[in-house]
Amino acid sequence: MNNTCNPKIIALNELQLVKDYAPKKDFELTEFVIYNEHRDLTNIYDLQEMNRTTTLFWDALISIPREDNQILVKEARFDEISIQYRDDAHGVRILLRSTLDKNVWYWLFSAAKTYDPLYNAFLWKAIFAKHIFSWADVRTDIMLMDFKECFYEWVTEKWNHDKEFCWWLSGMQGKTDFRGVVNACGHFLHNQAKNLNAEVLLGLTFFRDIGHAKNQLEEASLKTESHKQHEKTFVTPTVFRWFKDVFPGRLFLVTQNIDNQSSQSTQASLPSAIRNSNEKSEFRILCHNRCTQLIFLEKNTVMLDQVSFTVGDTVEVYPDEDEADDEPLICILTELKPEGFKLLWLYTRNQTLLKNLDQDLHPQATQELFFTRHAKENHYFCRYYYRHVEGDFLALSEEYLTRLDRLCGCFHVKDEGWYKFVEKYRVGDCILIDPISEDSTKFYTVACIEAFNYQKKSATLRRFLRFHEVREEKWGGINELNELLYSEELVFEFEKFDKPIRPCHVEYFNYSDWLAYYPDNKNPLPINLHIELVTDEKIITRFKPYCQKVSEETKLRGLDLFCGSGSLSRGLEDSQFVECRWAFDKYFEACQTFRQNAKYNNVIVMHESVNKILSDAVKNINPRIPKKGDVEILIAGSPCQGFSTLNRQKGSSKSQVNNSLIASFASFAEYYSPKYLLLENVAPFVKEPVFVKLVACLLEIGYQVKFGLVSGEQIGCPQSRVRTILWGAKQEVVLPDLPPVTHDSGEIYRHHQYTIDLPRGPTIRGITKPEYINFPTITIERAIGKLPRIQTGVLWFPSFPDHRINTFYKNYHRDKEIMKLIPKEPKADYFTALERGLIPEELQVMNSTGSPCCQRINKNGVFSTITTNIRFLDSDIIIGQIEDQYKIIGNAVPKNMAFALGIQLGYALTDPFHRSAWGSQME
C-alpha cells in the first residue's frame, strides 16, 4: 500500500533506461525540466522555431506500467521534437526523440513546477498551430490581415464551450488580434507545416505576408537586391547638376518626360506691391545694427553726398570700417517721411546660408537677391524672403511687401500685440500664456478666451487648473499629465499681449472611456470634495474632440518615400491633414509592417527600389505608381546611416550609396512637384555639405525651405533622439513651421545647441530649452513603469508576442552572466563592474572600446537613441524576426513627433494670411 502511494524512485541514466526497457518505445515524462549546456532552463521551441541543431537536455520521472517504481533520469539529450495533433480542443501531444535510439520517444506529460511557465508557452504555440491548420481545412486563402478579427471569430465559434480552449484563449488576455502572434511564431508555424508535408499549408498567403513563403526565385531576387550596394541612384536633370560632383559616378540621369520648371516659380513684383502709407508712424533706418535718425530733405527725394535718391531706387550701403565683412549691402528705398526714410535690406546668395556651398551652381547665382525682383537683363531679381536668424527661405508674398514696417526690429506699433491677438484668435479658442500661478513657474497656464473688450484692449480668459496645482503630490498619475480642471470661478482680464501666446487644443474627455482603458485603477479621481465630473452639456459641447475640429479639412494625397514601417506618414495622418496613398521601400519586412498598420485600406505599398519607381514613373509603365499631379505632399525619412555619428565607415561604398538617396528625394520633388515636402534625417545631417546642396537645389526648383532640429524628448518621447527636419513648400502655399517644445528635457539639448554658422555673424540655433513648457519629461518609469512584469524575455507570453530574445546568439550565456554582475545604480555598466573587480577573468571582454556596455538605465531619465525604443502603439504589428524588428523600430520616426509636424502642416493649410511664415506655432 505504501509502495503504491509513494513509489520508489530509481535513478538511471538514459543509456541504461533504453537498454533495460528496450521493448517500450514511448515513455511518459512527469516532473520534467529542459535546459541547455549551461544548465539554464530553456524554451523547447528554440529547436523548432530557430531551426537549429542545438542539443538540449531533460531531467524527468518516468513511470513504468505494471511496476511500482519510478525512474529518475537526468541529463538525457535530445535534438528533435514531434508534435502530434488530435481532434479535441487541446489536441496536441509533444514528444522528444532520443539521441541514443531513434525509435525511442518521450512524451511530455506534466512539467515540474519550476518549468511549467516555459512548457505552457510552448504548449500554447502548439495548440495555436493546430487551430490555424484546422482553419485552413475550411479556408485556404488565409492572409495575415485575416488574423485581425476573422480567426478569433472562427475559433471561438468552434471551441468556445470547451474548458481546455478557454485556458488557451485566456493567454491572449482579452485581445482578439492574433497578427502579432502569427508573426512571432512564424518560424515555428512554417516548420510545423513542413513537418506535416502539406503543400496546401505551406502555400497559405499569411506565410508570404510575414516573409516565410519566399520561393527560391524570390529569395534569389532578394539576394540580388541586397547586393545592389553599387547601384546608381536615378536622378532628374536639375538634381543631377547639383549633386554629380558630390557623388561622382553614382548618379544616373533620367531625362525622358521631365519638365524643368526650376525658373517658372511664382515671383512677386516689388514695385507694384509697395504702397506709401499716409498714417503717422515713427520710422528709423536700420543700419549696421544701430538706429540713426535722419532729416527729411525733399518730398519723395533725399540728397546724400550730392546724390539724389527716390523711393524705389536700389542703393548700396558699405559697412563700417571696424566690421570684418567688407561686402556692401544692397538696399531698396521703400518710403520717405518727414521723420526720415526707410531702407529694406536685400541679401545676395553669398550673404545667406548658401555661402556654405563649395560651388554655387545656380545659373543666375550672381544676380539673385532675396526680397525684390527686377525682370530686365543684368538686373537683380528675387523670389524669396530670407530670414537671416533662422536661415529660412520663404515665398515673397504680398503679406511681406505691404507690411514692411514689421520687418524692422526698431519699429514698434502701439498695442500691436493686441491687434495681432484679436486677428488670430476667436472666442472659445484655447491658448497657452506665461504662468500666473505662484507655485507653478515652469508650466504654461492654459486658458480659454471668453470675450474681447475692444475699448480696454483686453481679453476675458477662463483659466484651467492642472491636477498638480490642487494636490500635494506632483503629477501623481499618467492620466494627469494632460488632464485639466474646469472652473466657473477662475475668470480674469488679460492684457499682457506683448508676451508669447500660443494656441492649444482642449477637449472634453469622458471618464467612463478612461476607466475602460485603465480597468485596474479603482479610484481615478482624487479624494477632494471640490472636484467633480463635468456633466453640463453646454460645457461638453464647447470643447469638441480634435477629430471633429479638423474633419472637414481636405487631406493631402501623400507619397512616403523610404517608408519603412510608416511611422512618419501615420503620425501625419493622425493629424487629419494627410492621407498616404503610396509608400515605397526595398525592405520587405518594413513594407509588410506598413501594410498591417496602415490607416487607410487604399494605400499602395510597393516593395521596390526608389530607382525603379522613378524610372517607371518617368516611362509611365506602371499603373500603381502615381502620375504627375497626383502627389500633394512628398514624405521621406531617407537612409541616415551614412550621416550618423555612430557610423565609423562613412566613406564606405554602402554609406555613399545611402547618402546619394538624398538626391533621389530631390528628384521625386522635381518630377512630381508636390505642394509640400517633408524630409527627416539624423541631427548631424544639417552640418553635412550635401545638406546645403539640397537646400540650394530645392530653391532652384521652386520651393520655400525651412529646417531645424527637433528633439523627441521635447515633444513627449521617452528617448533622447534629435532629428533634422526640413519642410519645403511651393511658393503659392504657406510654409509650415517646426513643432514647438511641449515637454521638459534633460541636458541632451546642450549637445545640439548650434547648427550652422551664417555669413555676417549669426548662427542658426539648434535645440534650445525654453523658459516655460507644457508638460514634464516623459521618463522611462512613466513610459513603461506600469507594464506587466514579464521578466527578461526567456518566458514568452502570447499577449506580448514580441517580448522575446534570441538565446542562441554566440555570447548569450556570457552576456547573461555579465549582466547579473552589473551594479544596480543608474548608468552603471560593464566598466563600472570591471573597475570594482566584479567581473571574473573568464567573463572579461577583450579589445573593448570603452563605450557603455550593459548599462543600467535611470528610471527618471530617458532612453538613449541606441536602444531604439521608439513609441509604437501596443496594437502595432511589427513584421519580421527580432533583428528585423530592431531595424524597423530603430529607423522609425516617433509618431508623436510626426503628429506634431502634422499639426504645423494643418496650421499652414488653414492659414490664408501666411501667419505661420512669421513663426506662429500651434500645440
HELIX and SHEET records of a PDB file:
HELIX    1   1 ASN A    2  CYS A    5  1                                   4    
HELIX    2   2 GLU A   14  ASP A   20  1                                   7    
HELIX    3   3 TYR A   45  MET A   50  1                                   6    
HELIX    4   4 ASP A  116  VAL A  138  1                                  23    
HELIX    5   5 LEU A  144  PHE A  147  5                                   4    
HELIX    6   6 CYS A  150  TRP A  159  1                                  10    
HELIX    7   7 LYS A  163  SER A  170  1                                   8    
HELIX    8   8 ARG A  179  ALA A  184  1                                   6    
HELIX    9   9 GLY A  186  ASN A  195  1                                  10    
HELIX   10  10 GLU A  199  LEU A  202  1                                   4    
HELIX   11  11 THR A  205  ASP A  209  1                                   5    
HELIX   12  12 GLN A  216  SER A  226  1                                  11    
HELIX   13  13 LYS A  228  HIS A  230  5                                   3    
HELIX   14  14 PRO A  237  PHE A  243  1                                   7    
HELIX   15  15 LEU A  270  ALA A  273  1                                   4    
HELIX   16  16 ARG A  349  GLN A  351  5                                   3    
HELIX   17  17 LEU A  353  ASN A  356  5                                   4    
HELIX   18  18 GLU A  398  LEU A  401  1                                   4    
HELIX   19  19 LEU A  404  LEU A  407  5                                   4    
HELIX   20  20 GLU A  416  LYS A  424  1                                   9    
HELIX   21  21 PHE A  467  GLU A  469  5                                   3    
HELIX   22  22 ILE A  478  GLU A  480  5                                   3    
HELIX   23  23 TYR A  511  TYR A  517  1                                   7    
HELIX   24  24 GLU A  537  ARG A  542  1                                   6    
HELIX   25  25 TYR A  546  VAL A  550  1                                   5    
HELIX   26  26 SER A  567  ASP A  574  1                                   8    
HELIX   27  27 PHE A  588  ASN A  597  1                                  10    
HELIX   28  28 VAL A  610  LYS A  619  1                                  10    
HELIX   29  29 GLN A  641  PHE A  643  5                                   3    
HELIX   30  30 SER A  653  TYR A  672  1                                  20    
HELIX   31  31 ALA A  683  LYS A  687  5                                   5    
HELIX   32  32 PRO A  689  GLU A  700  1                                  12    
HELIX   33  33 GLU A  713  ILE A  715  5                                   3    
HELIX   34  34 ILE A  748  HIS A  752  5                                   5    
HELIX   35  35 ILE A  780  ILE A  784  1                                   5    
HELIX   36  36 TYR A  812  LEU A  821  1                                  10    
HELIX   37  37 TYR A  830  GLU A  835  1                                   6    
HELIX   38  38 GLU A  841  LEU A  843  5                                   3    
HELIX   39  39 THR A  865  THR A  867  5                                   3    
HELIX   40  40 ILE A  882  ASN A  891  1                                  10    
HELIX   41  41 LYS A  895  LEU A  909  1                                  15    
HELIX   42  42 ARG A  915  TRP A  918  5                                   4    
SHEET    1   A 6 ILE A   9  LEU A  12  0                                        
SHEET    2   A 6 GLN A  70  TYR A  85  1                                        
SHEET    3   A 6 LEU A  56  SER A  63 -1                                        
SHEET    4   A 6 ASP A  26  TYR A  35 -1                                        
SHEET    5   A 6 TRP A 105  ALA A 111  1                                        
SHEET    6   A 6 VAL A  92  SER A  98 -1                                        
SHEET    1   B 2 THR A 233  VAL A 235  0                                        
SHEET    2   B 2 LEU A 251  LEU A 253  1                                        
SHEET    1   C 2 ILE A 285  CYS A 287  0                                        
SHEET    2   C 2 ARG A 290  THR A 292 -1                                        
SHEET    1   D 2 THR A 301  LEU A 304  0                                        
SHEET    2   D 2 VAL A 307  THR A 310 -1                                        
SHEET    1   E 4 THR A 314  VAL A 317  0                                        
SHEET    2   E 4 LEU A 329  LYS A 337 -1                                        
SHEET    3   E 4 GLY A 340  THR A 348 -1                                        
SHEET    4   E 4 LEU A 369  PHE A 370 -1                                        
SHEET    1   F 2 TYR A 384  ARG A 387  0                                        
SHEET    2   F 2 ASP A 392  ALA A 395 -1                                        
SHEET    1   G 5 LEU A 484  LEU A 485  0                                        
SHEET    2   G 5 SER A 458  ARG A 466 -1                                        
SHEET    3   G 5 THR A 445  ASN A 453 -1                                        
SHEET    4   G 5 CYS A 430  ILE A 433 -1                                        
SHEET    5   G 5 ARG A 502  CYS A 504 -1                                        
SHEET    1   H 3 LEU A 484  LEU A 485  0                                        
SHEET    2   H 3 SER A 458  ARG A 466 -1                                        
SHEET    3   H 3 VAL A 491  PHE A 494 -1                                        
SHEET    1   I 7 ILE A 604  HIS A 607  0                                        
SHEET    2   I 7 VAL A 578  ASP A 585  1                                        
SHEET    3   I 7 LEU A 556  LEU A 561  1                                        
SHEET    4   I 7 ILE A 633  GLY A 637  1                                        
SHEET    5   I 7 TYR A 676  VAL A 682  1                                        
SHEET    6   I 7 VAL A 722  LYS A 730 -1                                        
SHEET    7   I 7 TYR A 703  SER A 711 -1                                        
SHEET    1   J 2 TYR A 754  ASP A 757  0                                        
SHEET    2   J 2 THR A 763  ARG A 765 -1                                        
END                                                                             
